[in-house]
Amino acid sequence: MSDHTQRFLFDDSDVRGEIASLGESYQHVLAKHPYPEPVAQLLGELLAAAALLVGTLKFDGLLVLQARSSGPIPLLMVECSSERDVRGIARYEADQIAVGATLSELMPEGVLAITVDPARGQRYQGIVALEGVSLAACLSDYFATSEQLPTRFWLNADGRRACGMLLQQLPADRIKDAEARQANWQHLTTLADTLTAEELLGLDNQTLLHRLYHEEQVRLFEPRPLQFHCSCSRERSANALVSLGQADAEALVLEQGGSVTIDCQFCNQRYVFDAADIAQLFAGGGSDAPSATRH
């Protein structure tokens, strides 16, 4: 299974982990736009982070990671559903992208919004300042300073694969003493800090965990598949036009020479609506049956 998340648990301590590996889904995202190497790398790391975070949540809905800055990469955006469907996009200034540039150089004054949008229940959003040396460091710092469970991230992407690992401290159960809990957490994260990009991107999960934690009792659970999937549709595009109101939608068709084109920024799918389609929409006929010349 080339694209997956896989959970693991330390039997003798209150720590769990998650590994995310994206190959085909990452390639689908990159194939939609000609991203320079530093942009592709950051976008891959953010995809891996989203997959890891979804693995820690118990919800039905959508997780959105959206990073904005005043620099060469003004936007990174990744979505991962509770069904492990992922998609992502980046906006960048090609002439300002330098190979080897740091996160702070690529995304100065950067802020990352983490939004959990459940199908039922209240929407939640947390804000992460992109002030660390890497996305992994920024996310780790956010969890360290928030009231949530201590969580550490390790993320890497090379334009071919995007992978990540997460460790999260659980509420006290097996180890009750606070000092012992902290010592155990420090021990496990220090070992994880020895993980290289080549190991994270190249090793299978069982080998990776054995290399890091061969002296620990680690239980590895069944992997769960990830896949690229874009949630755009002709129906959603039609709903956007309906939200404008009939007069404005008809005016837009006239302004654009007889048809309105809505492009999905994530997958480059194009949806075209002409005057007949607009009339059908507002007559309650739905968005189906585009003509043979449109798709």
N, C-alpha and C positions, 0 to 999 in steps of 0.2 A: 504494500500500500504506500504509494509515493507521497501522498498528501494526507496528513493525519495529525491529530493530537493524541497524546498518550499520557495517562496519569500514573504516578508512582507514589508509594507511601513508605515511610520509614517505620518499621514495626515497633522499634524500641524508643521512639521519640514522637513528639507532637509536631511533625513536619510532613507536609505533602509536597509533591512536585508535579510539574506538567512539562511535556516536551511537545513542541510544534514543528512540523516539517512541511514545507510547501515547495513543490516543484512545478507540476503542470499548472496549478492555479496561479502561481507567481508568474509563469511564462505567459499565461493568458492576459494577465494585467499588463505586463510589459509590451505585449504584442500590439496593444491598442494605440500606443503613442511612442515616439522615438526618444525615450528618456536618456539623458546623459548618465554615465556610470554613477556619479555621486547621488543623483536623484533616484535612480533605480535601486541603489543600495538602501537609502533611507526609507523608500516606499516598501521595500521587502521587509525591513526590520519592523516597520509599523504593522504590516500584515501579520507577521509572526506574533507581535505583541497582542494584537486583537484576538488572534486564535487562542493564545494562552489565557487571556483574561476571560474569554467566553467559557473556557474550561473551569474557571473558578466560580462561575455564576450558576445559579439554579433559576432559570427564567425562560419564558417563551417570548421572543422578541428580537430586537436588533441592538447591537453594540456599535457605536460610531466613535472613531477616533479622528479628530480633526485638528490639525496643527496649522497655525497661521503665524506669519512673521513679516517683517519689513524688508527682508533681504532677497537674495536670488531665488529662493524657493518660498513664495508667499503662501502656498497651500499644499498640504498633504492631507488626504482624506481616505480613510479605510472603513469599510463596513463589514461586520461579521455577524451573521444571524445565529440564533440558538441551534439551527440546523446545520451549522458550519458552512454556510454559503458565504463566500468572500468576494469582495470587489474593492478596487482602489483606484485613486487618481492623484496626480500631482500637477501643480502649475509651477512653471519655472521660467527664468530669464536665461536663455541659452548662452548669451554672450558674457554672462556674469558667473557662470559655473566653472570653477577651477578644480581640476583633479587633485585630490588630496585635501580639499578644503574641510575644515572642521564643522561640527554642527553649529557652533556659534557664528561661524562665518557664513554658512549657508542659510541659517534661520535666526538672524539677530532679532532680539526682542520677541522671541518666539513664545507662543503659548499653545498648549495642547489641551483640548477639551475632550473629556471622556464622558460620553453620553450613553446611558442605558435606557432604552425605550421599550418597555415591556408591552406585550399585546394587551395585557390587563394590569392595572395598577398605575402607580405614580412614576413619572419620568424622573430620572436622576442624572445630575451632571456634576462632575468634578473637574477642576482646572489645575493643570500642571505647567509650571514655568519651565521652559526649555533652557535651563541654565547649567546643566551638567555637560560632561564631555561627550555623552552619547545619549541616545534615546533610552537605552537600558538604564543608565545612571539616573536620568530624569524621572523615569517611572519608579525606580527603586526609592529615590528620595521622596517622591510624593507619598508613597505608602508608609515610609518611615516617619513622616511628619503628620500624617492623617491619623484618625482614630480607628482606621481599619487594621486588619491583621498584618503584621510585618511581612513584607513580600519583596523578593529580589528577582531581578530579570537579567538574562544574558541573551543578547540578540546579535545575529549576523546574517548578512545577505551578500551575494557576490554576482548577481545578475543571472544566475542559473538556479540557485536554491536560496530559500529564505528559511532560517531555522531559529528557534528560541527555546530557552529553558527558564522555568520559574520555580522558585522555592517559596513556600508560604508556611509561616508558623501558625499552628492551630491552637485553640484554647487548651489550657492545661488539663491533661488527663493522665498520660503515662509518666510525665515528669512534673511533679507539683512544686518543687523548690524553685524559686525565681532565679537564683544564681545558676543553678544547674541547667535550667531552661535556656538562659542566655548563653551559657558556655556551649551547650549543644548546638544552638542556632549558629553561634560564631564558628564552631567547628565545621558544620555542614556547608556554610556559605564560603568559608575560607577555601575548602576543597574545591567548591564550584568555581571560585575565582581563578583556579589553575587551568580551567577549560580554554582551549585555543579555538580560534575561528575554524581552523582546519578540522578539528575534532568534532565540533558542533555540526558543521556542514557535511562532514564526510562519514561519520560513524553511525551505525545503526544504534537504536536506543539502548538495547541490552548491553552492547559493548561499551557504549559511552558511560552508562551508569556503573558498570563493573570497574571501568578504569578510574572513575572518581571515588566510588564508595564500595570497594571490594571488601572492606572490613565492617560494613554495615549490613543490616538485614533490610533489604529493599524489595518491596513487592510491586511488580509492574503489571498494570491492568491492560485489558484489551484496548487496542487503538480505535479511535473514532475518525471516520473519513472527513476530509475537507475537500471542497470543490469550488471552483470559480462559478459564480452565477450572478447575472445582472437582473435586478428586479424591475427594470424598465419594461414598458409594454405600450402598445398603441392605446389601450384603454386609459392608462395613467396619463399619457400625453393628451388624450381627449379631455380628461377631467381638468387638466391645467387650462385648456382653452375655455371650457365651460365656466371655470372660476372667473374668467375675465368678464363674462356677460356677453350676450349675443351681439349687441351693437359694437362693442370693442373687438370681438372676434371677427366679425364681418369686415370691420374697417381694416384689421390687420391683414386679412386676405387680399383686400384691394391694394393696400400699401405694398405688399410683397409680390404683386404681379399675378394674382390669381390663386396662389396657394401658400400655405404656411408650413414651414419645415421645422420640426423639433428634433434636435440631435441629442442622443444620450452621451454625456461626457465620459461615462465610464466604459461603454462598450462600442461607441461609434455607430450604434444603430440609428437609422433615420426614419422618422415618421412624417408623412406628408398628408396635409388636409387641404382640400379645395373648397370652393363655395358650397358644392353639393354636400360635402361631408359636414360642414358647419351647420347647414340647414337641417341635416339629419340628426345631428347631436342635439340641437335645441328643440327638435320636434319629438325627442324622446326615443329616437330610433337606434341609439347606441353608436359605437365606433367601428363596428364590423364591416366587412366586405369593401376594403379599399379597391380601387380599380386596378386593372392589370398593369398599368404603367407606374404604379406606386407600390411601396413596400414599407 
